[in-house]
Amino acid sequence: MKNRLIVALDTDDGEDIDWLSGTLKDIVPWVKIGFQAFSVLGTESFLWFSGRGHLIFLDLKFHDIPNTVARDVGTMTRHGANMINMHASGGFEMMQAARISADDAAYDAGIPIPILLGVTILTSVDEEGFQTHFGSERKLTEQVVYLAKQAKEAGLDGVVASPLEIEPIRKACGDKFLIVTPGIRPKWAEVGDQKRITTPAEAIDRGADYIVVGRPIIEADDPLEAAERILDEMKGA
């Protein structure tokens, strides 16, 4: 199960990131690097993380014209990102260009091809907010599935989606399509600004390939103990 847990290092404190990485490296291979951490560490940190045995989920949620996203995804591939995401709402051509760029960059550098993911609807959005602010005739779950199908057709490996949408995505996209789920909150953790959430065990039971956990681990008094508790929950699913 430890290969299915991704710890979100969502802080801009470089010393804290160093400490968290060193503390968790023996039980958590995957770390997520978002804008906060990336603004401090940059791509120079990728070799450092990999040297500690970490796999890097680069969570920059690219969203731009196809040429720009293709360029950026190719660059991050060459720097050694193992998993890269982009907003699926950027469109089919953008995602397809990113796929081609990542494959070409990996081939040219002789390195593994990264996992590419499309971000569907953020887990901070609920049905009421979606209907009020997104101007879509679809329900939230219908929009998530639509974006997932677009991502699959464009050649992406999977999507980032709430654990509540795993089952309809599986039905539409199949068992080999990866689903990475944020919005994970153990029963003992505060919900915060997340709305479409489940516990770690529930996400695994529903069929998540990876779960992303940030604050319940990195803000815990003992992050190692918190990560171990989450892994135990996952194993009990």
N, C-alpha and C positions, 0 to 999 in steps of 0.2 A: 504493500500500500504506500510505502514511502515514496515510490516513484510516481505516484498519482497526486501527491500533495505539493502545491506550489506556494511558497511563502512570499508574500508581497512586501518587499522592503521599501515601503512608502514613507520615506523620510529623506530630508536633505542633509542629515547629519552624517558626514563621512565616517567619523569615529564610531558612531552607533551602528552603521552598516557593517563596518569591519568587525565589530564585536559580535553582531547578530550572525553574520556569515560564519565566523569561526565557531560560534556556539552551536550552530545548527548543522554544520557541514556533514557530520557523521550520520545524521538521520534524515536530512532533507536535501536531496540532490537539486531540486528545481528552486530557483529564486526568480521573482518578477521584478524587473527594473522599469519603473514608470518615469514620468517627467521629473518628479522631485529628485529621485536618486540619479537619474541620467544627467541632470543639470549640474550636479556636483562631480560625478564620476567620469562621464563621457565614455567613449568607446575604449579608452585605454584600460578601463577596468575589466573588459571582457576576458583578457588573458589571465588577469589576476583571479577572477571568479573561476574560470575553467581550471586554473592551477590548483584550486582548492577542491576540485571535483564537482563544482556546480554546473548545472545546465541553465542557460539564460533565456527567460521569457521576456522579450523586449516589448513592453506595453506602452507604445507611443501612439497607438490608434491613428495611423496615417489616414489622412482624408484630404485629397487634393486631385488635381487633374492626373490622368493616367501616366503621363511622362514623368511627372514629379514623384509620384509614389513609386513608380518602377525604379527610378534612380535611387531613391532613399532606401527601398527594400534591398536593392542590390548592394548598396554600400554597407548596410547593416549585416547582410549575409557574409560579405567578405571579412567583416570585423569579427565574425564568429557567433552571432546571435543564433540560438537553436530554435526559437519560436518567436514569430513576429505577427503582430495583429494590425488590422486596418478596419475602418468603418465600412461595413458592407453597404451602407447607404451611399458610399462613393460611386457605386455602380459596377455593372458587369465588366466594362472595358478597363476600369481602374484595377479591379481584382485580377483580371486576366493578365494585364501588363505586369503586375507585381509577381505573379506566378512565373511568367517567362523570365523576368529579370532575376528572381531568386535562383531558379534552376540554372541559368547561364552563369551567374556569378559563382555558384557552388562548383559547377563543372570546371570553370576556368581556374579556380583556386584549389581544386582537388580536395574539397571538404564536403561533409554531409549536407544534403539539402535541408534547409530549415522547414519546420512546420509553419504553415501560413494559416491564419485564422481571420474570419470576418466577425467583427463586433456587431451584434444585432441591436437590441434595445437595452440600454443601461439598466442595471438592477435598482437604481434609485427612482425609476419611473414605474408607477403603478397604472392600472387600467384607467382610473379617473384622470390622471395627469396626461396619459397618452391621448385619450379622447378629447381633452380640453385643448392641448397645445400642439398636437402633431398634424392635425388637419387630414387624417386618413379615414377612409371609409371602412377600413379593416379594424377588427379587434386587435388588441396588442399581440396576443398569441398568433393570430393569423399573419401579422406583419413580421414577427420573428421567423415563422416558418417560411414565408416568402423570401426573406433575406437569406435564410440558410440555403434554400434551393438555388438562389442566385449565386451564392458563394461556391456551392458544390459544382454548378455548371461552369463557373469560371476557373475551376481547377484548384480551389483552396482545399486544404486538408480538413477543415472543420470551422466551428464558430465558437464565439464567446457568447453565452446565453445564461439566463437565470435557470436554476435547477427546476423551476416550475414548468419550463418549456421543453425539457428533455424528451419526454415521451412523444409529443407531436413532431419534434425534429427527427427523432429516430424513425418514426413512421414514414416521414417524407423523404429522408436522406439515407436511410440504411444504417446498419450496425458498424460499418467501417468508417463512417464520418465522425470525426472527433468532436466532442463537446466539452468545452472548458467552462466551468461554472464558478463565477464569483458569487457574491451574495450568500456566503456561507457563514453561519453563526451558530456555534455550539450553544447548547441550552444555558450554559453558565456565563455566556458573553453578552454584552450590550449590543443591541441592534444597530444603533447609530443612525445614519442616513439611508441605510438599505431598506428596501420595501419588499421586493420579491425574493424571499430568502427561504432556506431550509437549514437543517443541521447537517454536519458532515455525513453522518450515517444515512440520512434521507437522500442526500444527493447521490451517494454511491448506490443506494438501493434503486434509485430512479434510472441509473445507467450513466452517470457522469464518468468521463474518461480521466479528467483531472479536476481537482477543486482548488480554488485560490483563496487563501486565508491571509489577511494582513493584520489588522488591529488586535484581534483576539490573541495573536502570538507576539507581535513585536511590541505591544504595549503592556504585556503581562509582566508581573513582577519577576517571573521565572519563565522566559520564552521557551527554554528547552522543555520544561515540564508541560507547558501549554501545548507545544507541538506534539509531544508524546501522548497527551490526553486525546488530541484530535486524531492521531494515528490509531489509537485504541478504538475510538468511536468508528472509524472507517473500517477497521478489521472486524468489528462486530456487526457490520451491515450484512 
